[in-house]
Amino acid sequence: MSADGPVVHEPLHDTEKDAQAWVPPLDLALDLARATLAEQAGANIHDDRAMMSAAVHLEIRLRDLVAALDKEGRS
C-alpha cells in the first residue's frame, strides 16, 4: 500500500477469462520455450522494464508448455 492509497491489483492471469483456445503440440511448445529462454537470457537484471518483459514472455511460454503436457496426459 502506498501513502497515496491502495494499489489496484490485477492478476497476470485469470483462468476464467484467459482460457487457452489453442494448445500447441508438445514439440512446438518445447521449441518455443527454449527459444524464449534464449531470447530472455540477456535481459538486463537492473532494467525493470526488461525484467517485466522477460517475466511475461516466460510466463506465456510456461503456460503453453504446461497446457501441451496436460493435453498429452503427462502432468
PQR file with spaces between the fields and no chain letter, atoms N, CA, C, O and H, PARSE charges and radii, in Angstrom:
ATOM       1  N    MET     1       0.834   -1.173    0.000 -0.4000 1.5000
ATOM       2  CA   MET     1       0.000    0.000    0.000 -0.0000 2.0000
ATOM       3  C    MET     1       0.880    1.238    0.000  0.5500 1.7000
ATOM       4  O    MET     1       1.849    1.312    0.756 -0.5500 1.4000
ATOM       5  N    SER     2       0.560    2.185   -0.821 -0.4000 1.5000
ATOM       6  CA   SER     2       1.343    3.415   -0.878 -0.0000 2.0000
ATOM       7  C    SER     2       0.708    4.473    0.004  0.5500 1.7000
ATOM       8  O    SER     2      -0.407    4.300    0.497 -0.5500 1.4000
ATOM       9  H    SER     2      -0.227    2.125   -1.435  0.4000 1.0000
ATOM      10  N    ALA     3       1.427    5.570    0.197 -0.4000 1.5000
ATOM      11  CA   ALA     3       0.920    6.670    1.005 -0.0000 2.0000
ATOM      12  C    ALA     3      -0.275    7.340    0.331  0.5500 1.7000
ATOM      13  O    ALA     3      -1.079    7.990    1.000 -0.5500 1.4000
ATOM      14  H    ALA     3       2.333    5.711   -0.204  0.4000 1.0000
ATOM      15  N    ASP     4      -0.396    7.187   -0.984 -0.4000 1.5000
ATOM      16  CA   ASP     4      -1.483    7.807   -1.748 -0.0000 2.0000
ATOM      17  C    ASP     4      -2.752    6.969   -1.769  0.5500 1.7000
ATOM      18  O    ASP     4      -3.766    7.404   -2.315 -0.5500 1.4000
ATOM      19  H    ASP     4       0.258    6.660   -1.528  0.4000 1.0000
ATOM      20  N    GLY     5      -2.718    5.804   -1.199 -0.4000 1.5000
ATOM      21  CA   GLY     5      -3.888    4.933   -1.203 -0.0000 2.0000
ATOM      22  C    GLY     5      -3.524    3.557   -1.721  0.5500 1.7000
ATOM      23  O    GLY     5      -2.378    3.317   -2.099 -0.5500 1.4000
ATOM      24  H    GLY     5      -1.895    5.450   -0.755  0.4000 1.0000
ATOM      25  N    PRO     6      -4.487    2.652   -1.741 -0.5600 1.5000
ATOM      26  CA   PRO     6      -4.207    1.282   -2.163  0.2800 2.0000
ATOM      27  C    PRO     6      -3.866    1.196   -3.657  0.5500 1.7000
ATOM      28  O    PRO     6      -4.357    1.975   -4.474 -0.5500 1.4000
ATOM      29  N    VAL     7      -3.033    0.252   -3.972 -0.4000 1.5000
ATOM      30  CA   VAL     7      -2.668   -0.006   -5.356 -0.0000 2.0000
ATOM      31  C    VAL     7      -3.659   -1.018   -5.921  0.5500 1.7000
ATOM      32  O    VAL     7      -3.944   -2.037   -5.292 -0.5500 1.4000
ATOM      33  H    VAL     7      -2.634   -0.381   -3.308  0.4000 1.0000
ATOM      34  N    VAL     8      -4.173   -0.737   -7.092 -0.4000 1.5000
ATOM      35  CA   VAL     8      -5.115   -1.651   -7.728 -0.0000 2.0000
ATOM      36  C    VAL     8      -4.333   -2.867   -8.219  0.5500 1.7000
ATOM      37  O    VAL     8      -3.314   -2.737   -8.898 -0.5500 1.4000
ATOM      38  H    VAL     8      -3.942    0.091   -7.603  0.4000 1.0000
ATOM      39  N    HIS     9      -4.825   -4.031   -7.867 -0.4000 1.5000
ATOM      40  CA   HIS     9      -4.160   -5.274   -8.270 -0.0000 2.0000
ATOM      41  C    HIS     9      -4.990   -5.975   -9.330  0.5500 1.7000
ATOM      42  O    HIS     9      -6.182   -6.224   -9.147 -0.5500 1.4000
ATOM      43  H    HIS     9      -5.653   -4.136   -7.316  0.4000 1.0000
ATOM      44  N    GLU    10      -4.353   -6.281  -10.413 -0.4000 1.5000
ATOM      45  CA   GLU    10      -4.994   -7.072  -11.459 -0.0000 2.0000
ATOM      46  C    GLU    10      -4.063   -8.236  -11.763  0.5500 1.7000
ATOM      47  O    GLU    10      -2.921   -8.014  -12.164 -0.5500 1.4000
ATOM      48  H    GLU    10      -3.385   -6.078  -10.561  0.4000 1.0000
ATOM      49  N    PRO    11      -4.521   -9.468  -11.581 -0.5600 1.5000
ATOM      50  CA   PRO    11      -3.631  -10.615  -11.785  0.2800 2.0000
ATOM      51  C    PRO    11      -3.166  -10.734  -13.235  0.5500 1.7000
ATOM      52  O    PRO    11      -3.858  -10.345  -14.176 -0.5500 1.4000
ATOM      53  N    LEU    12      -1.971  -11.286  -13.367 -0.4000 1.5000
ATOM      54  CA   LEU    12      -1.400  -11.511  -14.691 -0.0000 2.0000
ATOM      55  C    LEU    12      -2.251  -12.494  -15.496  0.5500 1.7000
ATOM      56  O    LEU    12      -2.377  -12.369  -16.714 -0.5500 1.4000
ATOM      57  H    LEU    12      -1.410  -11.602  -12.603  0.4000 1.0000
ATOM      58  N    HIS    13      -2.824  -13.460  -14.806 -0.4000 1.5000
ATOM      59  CA   HIS    13      -3.614  -14.493  -15.491 -0.0000 2.0000
ATOM      60  C    HIS    13      -4.908  -14.737  -14.724  0.5500 1.7000
ATOM      61  O    HIS    13      -4.887  -14.941  -13.511 -0.5500 1.4000
ATOM      62  H    HIS    13      -2.722  -13.561  -13.816  0.4000 1.0000
ATOM      63  N    ASP    14      -6.009  -14.716  -15.419 -0.4000 1.5000
ATOM      64  CA   ASP    14      -7.321  -15.025  -14.844 -0.0000 2.0000
ATOM      65  C    ASP    14      -7.832  -16.258  -15.577  0.5500 1.7000
ATOM      66  O    ASP    14      -8.184  -16.186  -16.754 -0.5500 1.4000
ATOM      67  H    ASP    14      -6.026  -14.550  -16.405  0.4000 1.0000
ATOM      68  N    THR    15      -7.872  -17.376  -14.885 -0.4000 1.5000
ATOM      69  CA   THR    15      -8.237  -18.645  -15.529 -0.0000 2.0000
ATOM      70  C    THR    15      -9.575  -18.614  -16.237  0.5500 1.7000
ATOM      71  O    THR    15      -9.745  -19.254  -17.274 -0.5500 1.4000
ATOM      72  H    THR    15      -7.586  -17.435  -13.929  0.4000 1.0000
ATOM      73  N    GLU    16     -10.521  -17.880  -15.690 -0.4000 1.5000
ATOM      74  CA   GLU    16     -11.850  -17.838  -16.302 -0.0000 2.0000
ATOM      75  C    GLU    16     -11.868  -17.053  -17.604  0.5500 1.7000
ATOM      76  O    GLU    16     -12.505  -17.480  -18.567 -0.5500 1.4000
ATOM      77  H    GLU    16     -10.383  -17.360  -14.847  0.4000 1.0000
ATOM      78  N    LYS    17     -11.186  -15.919  -17.654 -0.4000 1.5000
ATOM      79  CA   LYS    17     -11.265  -15.128  -18.888 -0.0000 2.0000
ATOM      80  C    LYS    17     -10.077  -15.326  -19.818  0.5500 1.7000
ATOM      81  O    LYS    17     -10.107  -14.869  -20.961 -0.5500 1.4000
ATOM      82  H    LYS    17     -10.669  -15.572  -16.872  0.4000 1.0000
ATOM      83  N    ASP    18      -9.026  -16.002  -19.346 -0.4000 1.5000
ATOM      84  CA   ASP    18      -7.835  -16.209  -20.174 -0.0000 2.0000
ATOM      85  C    ASP    18      -7.648  -17.667  -20.587  0.5500 1.7000
ATOM      86  O    ASP    18      -6.518  -18.117  -20.777 -0.5500 1.4000
ATOM      87  H    ASP    18      -9.002  -16.374  -18.418  0.4000 1.0000
ATOM      88  N    ALA    19      -8.727  -18.393  -20.724 -0.4000 1.5000
ATOM      89  CA   ALA    19      -8.622  -19.798  -21.118 -0.0000 2.0000
ATOM      90  C    ALA    19      -7.980  -19.914  -22.497  0.5500 1.7000
ATOM      91  O    ALA    19      -8.256  -19.119  -23.395 -0.5500 1.4000
ATOM      92  H    ALA    19      -9.645  -18.027  -20.570  0.4000 1.0000
ATOM      93  N    GLN    20      -7.121  -20.915  -22.645 -0.4000 1.5000
ATOM      94  CA   GLN    20      -6.442  -21.107  -23.915 -0.0000 2.0000
ATOM      95  C    GLN    20      -7.367  -21.772  -24.915  0.5500 1.7000
ATOM      96  O    GLN    20      -7.881  -22.865  -24.675 -0.5500 1.4000
ATOM      97  H    GLN    20      -6.896  -21.560  -21.915  0.4000 1.0000
ATOM      98  N    ALA    21      -7.574  -21.103  -26.041 -0.4000 1.5000
ATOM      99  CA   ALA    21      -8.424  -21.658  -27.092 -0.0000 2.0000
ATOM     100  C    ALA    21      -7.649  -22.692  -27.904  0.5500 1.7000
ATOM     101  O    ALA    21      -8.222  -23.662  -28.400 -0.5500 1.4000
ATOM     102  H    ALA    21      -7.156  -20.215  -26.236  0.4000 1.0000
ATOM     103  N    TRP    22      -6.341  -22.475  -28.035 -0.4000 1.5000
ATOM     104  CA   TRP    22      -5.498  -23.371  -28.823 -0.0000 2.0000
ATOM     105  C    TRP    22      -4.318  -23.797  -27.983  0.5500 1.7000
ATOM     106  O    TRP    22      -3.664  -22.966  -27.353 -0.5500 1.4000
ATOM     107  H    TRP    22      -5.876  -21.687  -27.632  0.4000 1.0000
ATOM     108  N    VAL    23      -4.045  -25.081  -27.970 -0.4000 1.5000
ATOM     109  CA   VAL    23      -2.896  -25.610  -27.241 -0.0000 2.0000
ATOM     110  C    VAL    23      -1.889  -26.120  -28.271  0.5500 1.7000
ATOM     111  O    VAL    23      -2.223  -26.958  -29.109 -0.5500 1.4000
ATOM     112  H    VAL    23      -4.576  -25.756  -28.482  0.4000 1.0000
ATOM     113  N    PRO    24      -0.650  -25.611  -28.207 -0.5600 1.5000
ATOM     114  CA   PRO    24       0.344  -26.055  -29.187  0.2800 2.0000
ATOM     115  C    PRO    24       0.732  -27.512  -28.951  0.5500 1.7000
ATOM     116  O    PRO    24       0.644  -28.002  -27.825 -0.5500 1.4000
ATOM     117  N    PRO    25       1.157  -28.202  -29.998 -0.5600 1.5000
ATOM     118  CA   PRO    25       1.682  -29.557  -29.809  0.2800 2.0000
ATOM     119  C    PRO    25       2.911  -29.476  -28.892  0.5500 1.7000
ATOM     120  O    PRO    25       3.589  -28.449  -28.853 -0.5500 1.4000
ATOM     121  N    LEU    26       3.192  -30.540  -28.168 -0.4000 1.5000
ATOM     122  CA   LEU    26       4.269  -30.534  -27.193 -0.0000 2.0000
ATOM     123  C    LEU    26       5.618  -30.164  -27.803  0.5500 1.7000
ATOM     124  O    LEU    26       6.364  -29.378  -27.220 -0.5500 1.4000
ATOM     125  H    LEU    26       2.642  -31.374  -28.200  0.4000 1.0000
ATOM     126  N    ASP    27       5.935  -30.719  -28.962 -0.4000 1.5000
ATOM     127  CA   ASP    27       7.245  -30.415  -29.557 -0.0000 2.0000
ATOM     128  C    ASP    27       7.375  -28.928  -29.905  0.5500 1.7000
ATOM     129  O    ASP    27       8.446  -28.344  -29.736 -0.5500 1.4000
ATOM     130  H    ASP    27       5.329  -31.358  -29.436  0.4000 1.0000
ATOM     131  N    LEU    28       6.298  -28.319  -30.386 -0.4000 1.5000
ATOM     132  CA   LEU    28       6.321  -26.891  -30.690 -0.0000 2.0000
ATOM     133  C    LEU    28       6.414  -26.066  -29.409  0.5500 1.7000
ATOM     134  O    LEU    28       7.183  -25.107  -29.347 -0.5500 1.4000
ATOM     135  H    LEU    28       5.428  -28.794  -30.523  0.4000 1.0000
ATOM     136  N    ALA    29       5.640  -26.430  -28.387 -0.4000 1.5000
ATOM     137  CA   ALA    29       5.679  -25.704  -27.115 -0.0000 2.0000
ATOM     138  C    ALA    29       7.079  -25.753  -26.508  0.5500 1.7000
ATOM     139  O    ALA    29       7.553  -24.760  -25.955 -0.5500 1.4000
ATOM     140  H    ALA    29       5.016  -27.210  -28.438  0.4000 1.0000
ATOM     141  N    LEU    30       7.739  -26.901  -26.608 -0.4000 1.5000
ATOM     142  CA   LEU    30       9.088  -27.050  -26.079 -0.0000 2.0000
ATOM     143  C    LEU    30      10.087  -26.213  -26.878  0.5500 1.7000
ATOM     144  O    LEU    30      10.952  -25.556  -26.298 -0.5500 1.4000
ATOM     145  H    LEU    30       7.354  -27.708  -27.057  0.4000 1.0000
ATOM     146  N    ASP    31       9.970  -26.235  -28.197 -0.4000 1.5000
ATOM     147  CA   ASP    31      10.849  -25.409  -29.039 -0.0000 2.0000
ATOM     148  C    ASP    31      10.664  -23.922  -28.743  0.5500 1.7000
ATOM     149  O    ASP    31      11.642  -23.180  -28.644 -0.5500 1.4000
ATOM     150  H    ASP    31       9.268  -26.769  -28.668  0.4000 1.0000
ATOM     151  N    LEU    32       9.423  -23.491  -28.603 -0.4000 1.5000
ATOM     152  CA   LEU    32       9.149  -22.086  -28.309 -0.0000 2.0000
ATOM     153  C    LEU    32       9.654  -21.695  -26.925  0.5500 1.7000
ATOM     154  O    LEU    32      10.166  -20.591  -26.741 -0.5500 1.4000
ATOM     155  H    LEU    32       8.629  -24.093  -28.684  0.4000 1.0000
ATOM     156  N    ALA    33       9.514  -22.582  -25.963 -0.4000 1.5000
ATOM     157  CA   ALA    33      10.010  -22.312  -24.608 -0.0000 2.0000
ATOM     158  C    ALA    33      11.527  -22.167  -24.626  0.5500 1.7000
ATOM     159  O    ALA    33      12.072  -21.258  -23.999 -0.5500 1.4000
ATOM     160  H    ALA    33       9.098  -23.479  -26.112  0.4000 1.0000
ATOM     161  N    ARG    34      12.202  -23.047  -25.333 -0.4000 1.5000
ATOM     162  CA   ARG    34      13.670  -22.957  -25.441 -0.0000 2.0000
ATOM     163  C    ARG    34      14.094  -21.656  -26.123  0.5500 1.7000
ATOM     164  O    ARG    34      15.037  -20.997  -25.687 -0.5500 1.4000
ATOM     165  H    ARG    34      11.760  -23.785  -25.842  0.4000 1.0000
ATOM     166  N    ALA    35      13.393  -21.297  -27.191 -0.4000 1.5000
ATOM     167  CA   ALA    35      13.726  -20.063  -27.911 -0.0000 2.0000
ATOM     168  C    ALA    35      13.505  -18.835  -27.026  0.5500 1.7000
ATOM     169  O    ALA    35      14.320  -17.912  -27.028 -0.5500 1.4000
ATOM     170  H    ALA    35      12.626  -21.832  -27.546  0.4000 1.0000
ATOM     171  N    THR    36      12.416  -18.825  -26.280 -0.4000 1.5000
ATOM     172  CA   THR    36      12.130  -17.692  -25.399 -0.0000 2.0000
ATOM     173  C    THR    36      13.151  -17.613  -24.268  0.5500 1.7000
ATOM     174  O    THR    36      13.574  -16.519  -23.894 -0.5500 1.4000
ATOM     175  H    THR    36      11.754  -19.574  -26.278  0.4000 1.0000
ATOM     176  N    LEU    37      13.546  -18.749  -23.725 -0.4000 1.5000
ATOM     177  CA   LEU    37      14.596  -18.749  -22.701 -0.0000 2.0000
ATOM     178  C    LEU    37      15.883  -18.143  -23.259  0.5500 1.7000
ATOM     179  O    LEU    37      16.529  -17.333  -22.594 -0.5500 1.4000
ATOM     180  H    LEU    37      13.201  -19.637  -24.028  0.4000 1.0000
ATOM     181  N    ALA    38      16.250  -18.530  -24.465 -0.4000 1.5000
ATOM     182  CA   ALA    38      17.466  -17.997  -25.086 -0.0000 2.0000
ATOM     183  C    ALA    38      17.338  -16.496  -25.338  0.5500 1.7000
ATOM     184  O    ALA    38      18.286  -15.744  -25.113 -0.5500 1.4000
ATOM     185  H    ALA    38      15.725  -19.188  -25.005  0.4000 1.0000
ATOM     186  N    GLU    39      16.166  -16.061  -25.805 -0.4000 1.5000
ATOM     187  CA   GLU    39      15.944  -14.638  -26.083 -0.0000 2.0000
ATOM     188  C    GLU    39      16.022  -13.796  -24.810  0.5500 1.7000
ATOM     189  O    GLU    39      16.572  -12.694  -24.823 -0.5500 1.4000
ATOM     190  H    GLU    39      15.396  -16.672  -25.987  0.4000 1.0000
ATOM     191  N    GLN    40      15.473  -14.316  -23.714 -0.4000 1.5000
ATOM     192  CA   GLN    40      15.387  -13.544  -22.488 -0.0000 2.0000
ATOM     193  C    GLN    40      16.630  -13.662  -21.607  0.5500 1.7000
ATOM     194  O    GLN    40      16.758  -12.937  -20.619 -0.5500 1.4000
ATOM     195  H    GLN    40      15.027  -15.211  -23.704  0.4000 1.0000
ATOM     196  N    ALA    41      17.532  -14.554  -21.949 -0.4000 1.5000
ATOM     197  CA   ALA    41      18.734  -14.775  -21.129 -0.0000 2.0000
ATOM     198  C    ALA    41      19.594  -13.522  -21.006  0.5500 1.7000
ATOM     199  O    ALA    41      20.275  -13.338  -19.998 -0.5500 1.4000
ATOM     200  H    ALA    41      17.428  -15.142  -22.751  0.4000 1.0000
ATOM     201  N    GLY    42      19.569  -12.677  -22.002 -0.4000 1.5000
ATOM     202  CA   GLY    42      20.392  -11.482  -21.972 -0.0000 2.0000
ATOM     203  C    GLY    42      19.715  -10.261  -21.386  0.5500 1.7000
ATOM     204  O    GLY    42      20.276   -9.166  -21.440 -0.5500 1.4000
ATOM     205  H    GLY    42      19.015  -12.827  -22.821  0.4000 1.0000
ATOM     206  N    ALA    43      18.526  -10.417  -20.829 -0.4000 1.5000
ATOM     207  CA   ALA    43      17.805   -9.269  -20.275 -0.0000 2.0000
ATOM     208  C    ALA    43      18.595   -8.664  -19.115  0.5500 1.7000
ATOM     209  O    ALA    43      19.186   -9.381  -18.308 -0.5500 1.4000
ATOM     210  H    ALA    43      18.070  -11.306  -20.785  0.4000 1.0000
ATOM     211  N    ASN    44      18.593   -7.354  -19.048 -0.4000 1.5000
ATOM     212  CA   ASN    44      19.335   -6.619  -18.025 -0.0000 2.0000
ATOM     213  C    ASN    44      18.614   -6.706  -16.682  0.5500 1.7000
ATOM     214  O    ASN    44      17.495   -6.211  -16.543 -0.5500 1.4000
ATOM     215  H    ASN    44      18.113   -6.771  -19.703  0.4000 1.0000
ATOM     216  N    ILE    45      19.245   -7.326  -15.703 -0.4000 1.5000
ATOM     217  CA   ILE    45      18.648   -7.512  -14.388 -0.0000 2.0000
ATOM     218  C    ILE    45      18.371   -6.182  -13.685  0.5500 1.7000
ATOM     219  O    ILE    45      17.551   -6.126  -12.769 -0.5500 1.4000
ATOM     220  H    ILE    45      20.154   -7.728  -15.815  0.4000 1.0000
ATOM     221  N    HIS    46      19.041   -5.127  -14.102 -0.4000 1.5000
ATOM     222  CA   HIS    46      18.881   -3.811  -13.485 -0.0000 2.0000
ATOM     223  C    HIS    46      17.842   -2.943  -14.191  0.5500 1.7000
ATOM     224  O    HIS    46      17.617   -1.797  -13.802 -0.5500 1.4000
ATOM     225  H    HIS    46      19.708   -5.172  -14.846  0.4000 1.0000
ATOM     226  N    ASP    47      17.216   -3.487  -15.223 -0.4000 1.5000
ATOM     227  CA   ASP    47      16.215   -2.754  -16.007 -0.0000 2.0000
ATOM     228  C    ASP    47      14.832   -3.325  -15.690  0.5500 1.7000
ATOM     229  O    ASP    47      14.502   -4.440  -16.093 -0.5500 1.4000
ATOM     230  H    ASP    47      17.399   -4.418  -15.539  0.4000 1.0000
ATOM     231  N    ASP    48      14.030   -2.542  -14.961 -0.4000 1.5000
ATOM     232  CA   ASP    48      12.700   -3.015  -14.553 -0.0000 2.0000
ATOM     233  C    ASP    48      11.834   -3.429  -15.739  0.5500 1.7000
ATOM     234  O    ASP    48      11.134   -4.440  -15.683 -0.5500 1.4000
ATOM     235  H    ASP    48      14.299   -1.636  -14.634  0.4000 1.0000
ATOM     236  N    ARG    49      11.887   -2.650  -16.800 -0.4000 1.5000
ATOM     237  CA   ARG    49      11.064   -2.970  -17.983 -0.0000 2.0000
ATOM     238  C    ARG    49      11.531   -4.269  -18.632  0.5500 1.7000
ATOM     239  O    ARG    49      10.708   -5.084  -19.050 -0.5500 1.4000
ATOM     240  H    ARG    49      12.456   -1.829  -16.845  0.4000 1.0000
ATOM     241  N    ALA    50      12.835   -4.466  -18.719 -0.4000 1.5000
ATOM     242  CA   ALA    50      13.371   -5.698  -19.308 -0.0000 2.0000
ATOM     243  C    ALA    50      12.968   -6.914  -18.479  0.5500 1.7000
ATOM     244  O    ALA    50      12.636   -7.964  -19.029 -0.5500 1.4000
ATOM     245  H    ALA    50      13.503   -3.804  -18.379  0.4000 1.0000
ATOM     246  N    MET    51      12.999   -6.768  -17.157 -0.4000 1.5000
ATOM     247  CA   MET    51      12.620   -7.880  -16.275 -0.0000 2.0000
ATOM     248  C    MET    51      11.128   -8.180  -16.381  0.5500 1.7000
ATOM     249  O    MET    51      10.725   -9.343  -16.387 -0.5500 1.4000
ATOM     250  H    MET    51      13.269   -5.915  -16.711  0.4000 1.0000
ATOM     251  N    MET    52      10.314   -7.137  -16.463 -0.4000 1.5000
ATOM     252  CA   MET    52       8.863   -7.332  -16.611 -0.0000 2.0000
ATOM     253  C    MET    52       8.566   -8.024  -17.939  0.5500 1.7000
ATOM     254  O    MET    52       7.764   -8.956  -17.996 -0.5500 1.4000
ATOM     255  H    MET    52      10.641   -6.193  -16.458  0.4000 1.0000
ATOM     256  N    SER    53       9.215   -7.564  -19.000 -0.4000 1.5000
ATOM     257  CA   SER    53       9.016   -8.160  -20.314 -0.0000 2.0000
ATOM     258  C    SER    53       9.439   -9.634  -20.320  0.5500 1.7000
ATOM     259  O    SER    53       8.722  -10.490  -20.838 -0.5500 1.4000
ATOM     260  H    SER    53       9.867   -6.807  -18.954  0.4000 1.0000
ATOM     261  N    ALA    54      10.601   -9.918  -19.743 -0.4000 1.5000
ATOM     262  CA   ALA    54      11.082  -11.302  -19.691 -0.0000 2.0000
ATOM     263  C    ALA    54      10.107  -12.174  -18.896  0.5500 1.7000
ATOM     264  O    ALA    54       9.799  -13.294  -19.304 -0.5500 1.4000
ATOM     265  H    ALA    54      11.184   -9.222  -19.321  0.4000 1.0000
ATOM     266  N    ALA    55       9.629  -11.663  -17.770 -0.4000 1.5000
ATOM     267  CA   ALA    55       8.700  -12.434  -16.938 -0.0000 2.0000
ATOM     268  C    ALA    55       7.418  -12.763  -17.693  0.5500 1.7000
ATOM     269  O    ALA    55       6.919  -13.886  -17.620 -0.5500 1.4000
ATOM     270  H    ALA    55       9.879  -10.753  -17.439  0.4000 1.0000
ATOM     271  N    VAL    56       6.892  -11.789  -18.412 -0.4000 1.5000
ATOM     272  CA   VAL    56       5.643  -12.016  -19.158 -0.0000 2.0000
ATOM     273  C    VAL    56       5.869  -13.017  -20.283  0.5500 1.7000
ATOM     274  O    VAL    56       5.077  -13.945  -20.450 -0.5500 1.4000
ATOM     275  H    VAL    56       7.298  -10.877  -18.471  0.4000 1.0000
ATOM     276  N    HIS    57       6.941  -12.841  -21.058 -0.4000 1.5000
ATOM     277  CA   HIS    57       7.224  -13.786  -22.148 -0.0000 2.0000
ATOM     278  C    HIS    57       7.407  -15.209  -21.620  0.5500 1.7000
ATOM     279  O    HIS    57       6.877  -16.162  -22.191 -0.5500 1.4000
ATOM     280  H    HIS    57       7.584  -12.088  -20.922  0.4000 1.0000
ATOM     281  N    LEU    58       8.155  -15.346  -20.531 -0.4000 1.5000
ATOM     282  CA   LEU    58       8.398  -16.675  -19.976 -0.0000 2.0000
ATOM     283  C    LEU    58       7.130  -17.281  -19.374  0.5500 1.7000
ATOM     284  O    LEU    58       6.916  -18.489  -19.464 -0.5500 1.4000
ATOM     285  H    LEU    58       8.585  -14.572  -20.067  0.4000 1.0000
ATOM     286  N    GLU    59       6.297  -16.450  -18.766 -0.4000 1.5000
ATOM     287  CA   GLU    59       5.032  -16.947  -18.207 -0.0000 2.0000
ATOM     288  C    GLU    59       4.121  -17.485  -19.306  0.5500 1.7000
ATOM     289  O    GLU    59       3.471  -18.516  -19.133 -0.5500 1.4000
ATOM     290  H    GLU    59       6.471  -15.468  -18.693  0.4000 1.0000
ATOM     291  N    ILE    60       4.079  -16.792  -20.420 -0.4000 1.5000
ATOM     292  CA   ILE    60       3.255  -17.241  -21.556 -0.0000 2.0000
ATOM     293  C    ILE    60       3.755  -18.584  -22.071  0.5500 1.7000
ATOM     294  O    ILE    60       2.963  -19.498  -22.298 -0.5500 1.4000
ATOM     295  H    ILE    60       4.607  -15.955  -20.561  0.4000 1.0000
ATOM     296  N    ARG    61       5.068  -18.705  -22.257 -0.4000 1.5000
ATOM     297  CA   ARG    61       5.632  -19.970  -22.759 -0.0000 2.0000
ATOM     298  C    ARG    61       5.448  -21.100  -21.768  0.5500 1.7000
ATOM     299  O    ARG    61       5.206  -22.241  -22.163 -0.5500 1.4000
ATOM     300  H    ARG    61       5.711  -17.962  -22.072  0.4000 1.0000
ATOM     301  N    LEU    62       5.561  -20.795  -20.470 -0.4000 1.5000
ATOM     302  CA   LEU    62       5.359  -21.832  -19.456 -0.0000 2.0000
ATOM     303  C    LEU    62       3.918  -22.318  -19.476  0.5500 1.7000
ATOM     304  O    LEU    62       3.671  -23.520  -19.370 -0.5500 1.4000
ATOM     305  H    LEU    62       5.758  -19.869  -20.149  0.4000 1.0000
ATOM     306  N    ARG    63       2.968  -21.408  -19.611 -0.4000 1.5000
ATOM     307  CA   ARG    63       1.553  -21.820  -19.698 -0.0000 2.0000
ATOM     308  C    ARG    63       1.319  -22.698  -20.931  0.5500 1.7000
ATOM     309  O    ARG    63       0.604  -23.697  -20.857 -0.5500 1.4000
ATOM     310  H    ARG    63       3.168  -20.432  -19.697  0.4000 1.0000
ATOM     311  N    ASP    64       1.926  -22.322  -22.066 -0.4000 1.5000
ATOM     312  CA   ASP    64       1.804  -23.144  -23.283 -0.0000 2.0000
ATOM     313  C    ASP    64       2.375  -24.542  -23.054  0.5500 1.7000
ATOM     314  O    ASP    64       1.774  -25.542  -23.446 -0.5500 1.4000
ATOM     315  H    ASP    64       2.507  -21.511  -22.126  0.4000 1.0000
ATOM     316  N    LEU    65       3.535  -24.597  -22.420 -0.4000 1.5000
ATOM     317  CA   LEU    65       4.198  -25.876  -22.184 -0.0000 2.0000
ATOM     318  C    LEU    65       3.381  -26.763  -21.243  0.5500 1.7000
ATOM     319  O    LEU    65       3.225  -27.958  -21.495 -0.5500 1.4000
ATOM     320  H    LEU    65       4.024  -23.784  -22.101  0.4000 1.0000
ATOM     321  N    VAL    66       2.868  -26.189  -20.177 -0.4000 1.5000
ATOM     322  CA   VAL    66       2.046  -26.962  -19.234 -0.0000 2.0000
ATOM     323  C    VAL    66       0.758  -27.436  -19.911  0.5500 1.7000
ATOM     324  O    VAL    66       0.332  -28.573  -19.705 -0.5500 1.4000
ATOM     325  H    VAL    66       2.994  -25.219  -19.972  0.4000 1.0000
ATOM     326  N    ALA    67       0.136  -26.569  -20.716 -0.4000 1.5000
ATOM     327  CA   ALA    67      -1.090  -26.961  -21.424 -0.0000 2.0000
ATOM     328  C    ALA    67      -0.808  -28.106  -22.397  0.5500 1.7000
ATOM     329  O    ALA    67      -1.611  -29.031  -22.523 -0.5500 1.4000
ATOM     330  H    ALA    67       0.482  -25.646  -20.883  0.4000 1.0000
ATOM     331  N    ALA    68       0.331  -28.040  -23.081 -0.4000 1.5000
ATOM     332  CA   ALA    68       0.692  -29.108  -24.020 -0.0000 2.0000
ATOM     333  C    ALA    68       0.942  -30.418  -23.273  0.5500 1.7000
ATOM     334  O    ALA    68       0.539  -31.485  -23.735 -0.5500 1.4000
ATOM     335  H    ALA    68       0.983  -27.289  -22.979  0.4000 1.0000
ATOM     336  N    LEU    69       1.604  -30.336  -22.123 -0.4000 1.5000
ATOM     337  CA   LEU    69       1.828  -31.536  -21.309 -0.0000 2.0000
ATOM     338  C    LEU    69       0.505  -32.107  -20.792  0.5500 1.7000
ATOM     339  O    LEU    69       0.294  -33.320  -20.813 -0.5500 1.4000
ATOM     340  H    LEU    69       1.931  -29.469  -21.748  0.4000 1.0000
ATOM     341  N    ASP    70      -0.376  -31.230  -20.332 -0.4000 1.5000
ATOM     342  CA   ASP    70      -1.689  -31.679  -19.866 -0.0000 2.0000
ATOM     343  C    ASP    70      -2.466  -32.367  -20.970  0.5500 1.7000
ATOM     344  O    ASP    70      -3.114  -33.389  -20.745 -0.5500 1.4000
ATOM     345  H    ASP    70      -0.205  -30.245  -20.315  0.4000 1.0000
ATOM     346  N    LYS    71      -2.398  -31.794  -22.174 -0.4000 1.5000
ATOM     347  CA   LYS    71      -3.123  -32.371  -23.306 -0.0000 2.0000
ATOM     348  C    LYS    71      -2.631  -33.772  -23.625  0.5500 1.7000
ATOM     349  O    LYS    71      -3.414  -34.628  -24.036 -0.5500 1.4000
ATOM     350  H    LYS    71      -1.872  -30.964  -22.357  0.4000 1.0000
ATOM     351  N    GLU    72      -1.327  -34.014  -23.437 -0.4000 1.5000
ATOM     352  CA   GLU    72      -0.753  -35.332  -23.704 -0.0000 2.0000
ATOM     353  C    GLU    72      -0.847  -36.258  -22.491  0.5500 1.7000
ATOM     354  O    GLU    72      -0.422  -37.413  -22.545 -0.5500 1.4000
ATOM     355  H    GLU    72      -0.691  -33.319  -23.103  0.4000 1.0000
ATOM     356  N    GLY    73      -1.405  -35.740  -21.403 -0.4000 1.5000
ATOM     357  CA   GLY    73      -1.556  -36.559  -20.203 -0.0000 2.0000
ATOM     358  C    GLY    73      -0.261  -36.797  -19.450  0.5500 1.7000
ATOM     359  O    GLY    73      -0.117  -37.811  -18.767 -0.5500 1.4000
ATOM     360  H    GLY    73      -1.750  -34.803  -21.359  0.4000 1.0000
ATOM     361  N    ARG    74       0.685  -35.875  -19.569 -0.4000 1.5000
ATOM     362  CA   ARG    74       1.999  -36.042  -18.914 -0.0000 2.0000
ATOM     363  C    ARG    74       2.155  -35.224  -17.646  0.5500 1.7000
ATOM     364  O    ARG    74       3.251  -35.182  -17.087 -0.5500 1.4000
ATOM     365  H    ARG    74       0.568  -35.051  -20.125  0.4000 1.0000
ATOM     366  N    SER    75       1.131  -34.590  -17.181 -0.4000 1.5000
ATOM     367  CA   SER    75       1.312  -33.747  -15.984 -0.0000 2.0000
ATOM     368  C    SER    75       1.172  -34.534  -14.708  0.5500 1.7000
ATOM     369  O    SER    75       1.296  -33.971  -13.620 -0.5500 1.4000
ATOM     370  H    SER    75       0.241  -34.624  -17.634  0.4000 1.0000
